Amino acid sequence: MSIFRSMVTYILLVIGAVIVMFPIGYAFIISFLSGAQLLQGVLWPDEWSLQNYVTAFEKVPLLRYLWNSFIVSFIVMIGQLLVSSLAAYAFVFLRFWGRDVLFFMTIATMLIPWEATVIPNFLTIQKFGWTNSYLGLTVPFFALAFGIFLLRQHFKTIPFELYEAAQVSGVRHFRFFWYVVLPLSKTSLATLGVYSFLTTWNMYLWPLLVTNDEKVRTVQIGLKQMQTQEMATEWGVVMAAVVIVIMPTLLLLFIGQKQLQKGLMQGAIK
Amino acid sequence: MFRSVKQNFEGMLYIFPSFLLFAIFVFYPMVRTGYLSVHMTDFQGNPTNFVGLEHFRYLLEDVNFQQSVKATLLFVLYTVPPTIIIALSLALLANEKVKGIQLFRTLFSSTLGMSVAASSVIWMFMYNPAIGVINRIITALGGEERQWLLNPDTALIAVAVATVWMNIGFAFLILLGGLQNIDSSLYENAKIAGVSYMYQLRRITIPLLSPTLFFVTTVSLIHAFQTFGQIDILTKGGPMNATTVIVYSIYREAFINYNFGFASAQAVVLFFIVLLVTIVQFAVVERKVHYQ
């Protein structure tokens, strides 16, 4: 590659990075400024005081919200991995009546936007008495067509001879599933896990509907509250909360980026 | 025979958790939404009397609903093409083999890790008329301060700009993956033949990337029709309903006005719009897409 071309590439890369990262960097800087400094139009903090972070934890039960978000995301992740891998296993390794029809129905669920079904789902959760509970925040998301599809694609690459050998030697299905199929699919499971955790952590509409209680409220709804309540004048504190909220997912993304990309691509191309 | 019954039973057992959940949280609510859409409901969501297509007839006349359809379509137009063009440009850049490229790839995909709520709060402050950075930059350049989110002429565009930013990470990551899947020997041949970068882009990259572009476009379109969080935080559907996109309209009708039947009718419309987009995409684009 010519020097000229790589120079141009670098310049464009840096411009791109500055534009993409600007809002995140901006939030970070604001989180170190006091209300008075913001009004004066100070653009760079002269001291990196953590006061806003302390205030954020004091004024709202941020720790509680973070914990709730973590628990909810973790439960959904485990639930999706378990439920999806069981179904994917059946679609790949088991012969049973109506298998193709059921697989078609699984794919068809991807055509139904969650928002189009949100009203009856809300009423169902209310009827179950699951509002303001981890159950209501997690169980509706356990079955995921995308997850079943992704894992099915991977399970199909496992040599069928392995399955036959297990059958001949009388290994039970569940043992084969648990001790052979799952360990061979670690990468796909990790991809789906990262995906589940990220999307659940970032969920907005559903937790807004089914929680109105601090005990189970997730951190995203906590942010909305901070921004609408009297805190609105203390933008530094709000931004400190924003930084705390985005940290776990950004880290997860940076660590799991390659995995996630590969997995999402599988869904895209196949 | 016994074996096959056992096999059937076992298959069902593994499928059962998924289909029980699909039945409760996908299939039933879809049917129920249709059912509620032809009924009047009480404030707890129980159907009271059958009204047929009355809700849909009313939707056709309702100025608010027309406004929300218009806002939704404009929003899709303002967000989907810019997201794809910007993400594609970034992906092409990040696919160059230069030192330290991994860092840039990570940075470009970072908005994928940002929640709608966090992103919206940041943009809310950026749009702040008094102390936000956008007005600061504009006044520094000699422009006029604006109330971006309070002015009906700019609110939808302002939300769209924020949304484009939020969606770049996802589109970028998928497109980059698509670029990396293209057989590099094709480029080596092109290099030997001495073709220009633009020619190469038009004749090799874009055609071979078309399945991925197709996927990203479909997902972005469907995603755009489902927009809610940024509207709820940034504008609450205002000013003068300029940003009341369809999902926000459903939310307001159902969970603020407790008009579940009428909201369900709108949800049915949303379902058909998304279905239509998917079908059109598959039917029209599929023929033009180049599969390897």
Chai-1 contact restraints between the chains, C-beta under 6 A:
chainA,res_idxA,chainB,res_idxB,connection_type,confidence,min_distance_angstrom,max_distance_angstrom,comment,restraint_id
A,S6,B,V98,contact,1.0,0.0,6.0,A-B,restraint_1
A,T9,B,E96,contact,1.0,0.0,6.0,A-B,restraint_2
A,T9,B,V98,contact,1.0,0.0,6.0,A-B,restraint_3
A,L12,B,L93,contact,1.0,0.0,6.0,A-B,restraint_4
A,L13,B,L93,contact,1.0,0.0,6.0,A-B,restraint_5
A,L13,B,F104,contact,1.0,0.0,6.0,A-B,restraint_6
A,G16,B,L90,contact,1.0,0.0,6.0,A-B,restraint_7
A,A17,B,F104,contact,1.0,0.0,6.0,A-B,restraint_8
A,A17,B,L107,contact,1.0,0.0,6.0,A-B,restraint_9
A,V20,B,F108,contact,1.0,0.0,6.0,A-B,restraint_10
A,M21,B,L107,contact,1.0,0.0,6.0,A-B,restraint_11
A,P23,B,I122,contact,1.0,0.0,6.0,A-B,restraint_12
A,A27,B,I122,contact,1.0,0.0,6.0,A-B,restraint_13
A,L38,B,I131,contact,1.0,0.0,6.0,A-B,restraint_14
A,V83,B,P17,contact,1.0,0.0,6.0,A-B,restraint_15
A,V83,B,S18,contact,1.0,0.0,6.0,A-B,restraint_16
A,L86,B,Y14,contact,1.0,0.0,6.0,A-B,restraint_17
A,A87,B,I15,contact,1.0,0.0,6.0,A-B,restraint_18
A,A87,B,S18,contact,1.0,0.0,6.0,A-B,restraint_19
A,Y89,B,Y14,contact,1.0,0.0,6.0,A-B,restraint_20
A,A90,B,G11,contact,1.0,0.0,6.0,A-B,restraint_21
A,A90,B,Y14,contact,1.0,0.0,6.0,A-B,restraint_22
A,A90,B,I15,contact,1.0,0.0,6.0,A-B,restraint_23
A,L94,B,G11,contact,1.0,0.0,6.0,A-B,restraint_24
A,R95,B,Q7,contact,1.0,0.0,6.0,A-B,restraint_25
A,F96,B,N8,contact,1.0,0.0,6.0,A-B,restraint_26
A,F96,B,G11,contact,1.0,0.0,6.0,A-B,restraint_27
A,W97,B,N8,contact,1.0,0.0,6.0,A-B,restraint_28
A,T109,B,F22,contact,1.0,0.0,6.0,A-B,restraint_29
A,T109,B,V26,contact,1.0,0.0,6.0,A-B,restraint_30
A,L111,B,L275,contact,1.0,0.0,6.0,A-B,restraint_31
A,L111,B,T278,contact,1.0,0.0,6.0,A-B,restraint_32
A,I112,B,V26,contact,1.0,0.0,6.0,A-B,restraint_33
A,I112,B,M30,contact,1.0,0.0,6.0,A-B,restraint_34
A,P113,B,Q226,contact,1.0,0.0,6.0,A-B,restraint_35
A,P113,B,V274,contact,1.0,0.0,6.0,A-B,restraint_36
A,E115,B,Q226,contact,1.0,0.0,6.0,A-B,restraint_37
A,E115,B,V247,contact,1.0,0.0,6.0,A-B,restraint_38
A,A116,B,A267,contact,1.0,0.0,6.0,A-B,restraint_39
A,A116,B,L270,contact,1.0,0.0,6.0,A-B,restraint_40
A,A116,B,F271,contact,1.0,0.0,6.0,A-B,restraint_41
A,T117,B,P29,contact,1.0,0.0,6.0,A-B,restraint_42
A,T117,B,M30,contact,1.0,0.0,6.0,A-B,restraint_43
A,T117,B,T33,contact,1.0,0.0,6.0,A-B,restraint_44
A,I119,B,A254,contact,1.0,0.0,6.0,A-B,restraint_45
A,I119,B,F260,contact,1.0,0.0,6.0,A-B,restraint_46
A,I119,B,A263,contact,1.0,0.0,6.0,A-B,restraint_47
A,I119,B,S264,contact,1.0,0.0,6.0,A-B,restraint_48
A,P120,B,P29,contact,1.0,0.0,6.0,A-B,restraint_49
A,P120,B,R32,contact,1.0,0.0,6.0,A-B,restraint_50
A,P120,B,T33,contact,1.0,0.0,6.0,A-B,restraint_51
A,N121,B,F25,contact,1.0,0.0,6.0,A-B,restraint_52
A,N121,B,P29,contact,1.0,0.0,6.0,A-B,restraint_53
A,L123,B,G45,contact,1.0,0.0,6.0,A-B,restraint_54
A,P140,B,F25,contact,1.0,0.0,6.0,A-B,restraint_55
A,F142,B,L21,contact,1.0,0.0,6.0,A-B,restraint_56
A,A143,B,S18,contact,1.0,0.0,6.0,A-B,restraint_57
A,A143,B,L21,contact,1.0,0.0,6.0,A-B,restraint_58
A,A143,B,F22,contact,1.0,0.0,6.0,A-B,restraint_59
A,H173,B,E10,contact,1.0,0.0,6.0,A-B,restraint_60
A,N202,B,S115,contact,1.0,0.0,6.0,A-B,restraint_61
A,Y204,B,V116,contact,1.0,0.0,6.0,A-B,restraint_62
A,Y204,B,A117,contact,1.0,0.0,6.0,A-B,restraint_63
A,Y204,B,G229,contact,1.0,0.0,6.0,A-B,restraint_64
A,L205,B,F228,contact,1.0,0.0,6.0,A-B,restraint_65
A,Q220,B,S115,contact,1.0,0.0,6.0,A-B,restraint_66
A,Q220,B,A117,contact,1.0,0.0,6.0,A-B,restraint_67
A,L223,B,A117,contact,1.0,0.0,6.0,A-B,restraint_68
A,L223,B,V121,contact,1.0,0.0,6.0,A-B,restraint_69
A,K224,B,A117,contact,1.0,0.0,6.0,A-B,restraint_70
A,K224,B,I233,contact,1.0,0.0,6.0,A-B,restraint_71
A,Q227,B,V121,contact,1.0,0.0,6.0,A-B,restraint_72
A,W235,B,F125,contact,1.0,0.0,6.0,A-B,restraint_73
A,V242,B,A118,contact,1.0,0.0,6.0,A-B,restraint_74
A,V242,B,V121,contact,1.0,0.0,6.0,A-B,restraint_75
A,V245,B,A118,contact,1.0,0.0,6.0,A-B,restraint_76
A,I246,B,M114,contact,1.0,0.0,6.0,A-B,restraint_77
A,I246,B,A118,contact,1.0,0.0,6.0,A-B,restraint_78
A,T249,B,G113,contact,1.0,0.0,6.0,A-B,restraint_79
A,L250,B,G113,contact,1.0,0.0,6.0,A-B,restraint_80
A,L253,B,L112,contact,1.0,0.0,6.0,A-B,restraint_81
A,L253,B,G113,contact,1.0,0.0,6.0,A-B,restraint_82
A,F254,B,T106,contact,1.0,0.0,6.0,A-B,restraint_83
A,Q261,B,L173,contact,1.0,0.0,6.0,A-B,restraint_84
A,Q261,B,G177,contact,1.0,0.0,6.0,A-B,restraint_85
A,L264,B,I174,contact,1.0,0.0,6.0,A-B,restraint_86
A,M265,B,G177,contact,1.0,0.0,6.0,A-B,restraint_87
A,A268,B,I174,contact,1.0,0.0,6.0,A-B,restraint_88
A,A268,B,T212,contact,1.0,0.0,6.0,A-B,restraint_89
A,A268,B,F215,contact,1.0,0.0,6.0,A-B,restraint_90
